[in-house]
Amino acid sequence: MDIGALTRIGGLVVSPLAFGMLIGLASACILLAFRPAKASQPVLQRLDDYVDETDMVEQEEMQRSFVARVLLPILRRLLRTLGRLAPQHMIETTRELLVRAGRPGGLTALDFFGLRLLTCLTMASAGFWVASKRMPLTNSFFAAVIMGAIGLLLPAMWLRQRVSQRQREIERALPNALDMLTIGVEAGLAFESALLRVAEQWDNALSREFRQVVLEMRVGTPRDVALERMAERADVADLGTFVVVLVQSTTLGVSIAQVLRNQSVVMRQKRQQRAEELARQAPVKLSVPLVLLIFPALLVVILGPAIPGIMRALGGALGGG
């Protein structure tokens, strides 16, 4: 009987204790759940760096001029709105030209068409305003149409001139770049490292294209695909030939150093041939200024003093007759 009483007494004493322990454990878990987590030191450091970087970006943004912060974004939005009025096939053609020109000013196809329309409207308005002060109304409208057409064509002419200028720059830089590529590969550098070394050596259209190829290769694009994209963007015959030969040699297992050496020799020969061709064209090109500018001046200098005497002689002969 004493043992049973002790069991019952033990049961009465132990059960509340266990219940209290469970309540305390549950309360501790609830407190830990709602307690804010303590960030580790690297996380806090990254957050501080992010806040500092954000503050620096805001300060740099506020240091820019009012035109760069406010007016240029508004103008860009206006250009894109106007550019949506252009036909789709013209947008595709313009996008290709912008890529070949190296995307001057970060312009997109919509921005460029908006720029053309804005230039057209501005020059047409200016032409009408100037002509209306000196001409009749009909002639003023005609002048506005002519100025608007000029304003519509000027950006297109500028873009095509940028494309031609960039292509000539790539042609001139290609032989020297191939020489450096050959030296780098023969010295033991990988092709990607040699491209990056050439890109760091100069700052021209070709070196920027090489940097783009290296970036594409680093993000996982196959080398042949990145090189073919570069040839499409540049649209230069010599560069396209070089890429085709390099891709084929890689497929056939030919040494890249040997291919680069041969292509370097070929490109130098082509550059020499182009120089000789331009030299042969020089007399033909000089004939126009010679006939229109230099010969008249020579005739005035040589025959000028004799003209009064010739006129008197002709006048006397006619009078005597």
Secondary structure, DSSP 4 states (H G I P E B T S, - for coil): -HHHHHHHHHHHHHHHHHHHHHHHHHHHHHHHHHSPP---HHHHHHHHHHHHHHHHHHHHHHHS-HIIIIIHHHHHHHHHHHHTTS-HHHHHHHHHHHHHTT-GGG--HHHHHHHHHHHHHHHHHHHHHHHHTTS-HHHHHHHHHHHHHHHHHHHHHHHHHHHHHHHHHHHHHHHHHHHHHHHHHHTT--HHHHHHHHHHH--SHHHHHHHHHHHHHHTT--HHHHHHHHHHHH--HHHHHHHHHHHHHHHHT--HHHHHHHHHHHHHHHHHHHHHHHHHHHHHHHHHHIIIIIHHHHHHHHHTTTHHHHHHHHHHHHHH-
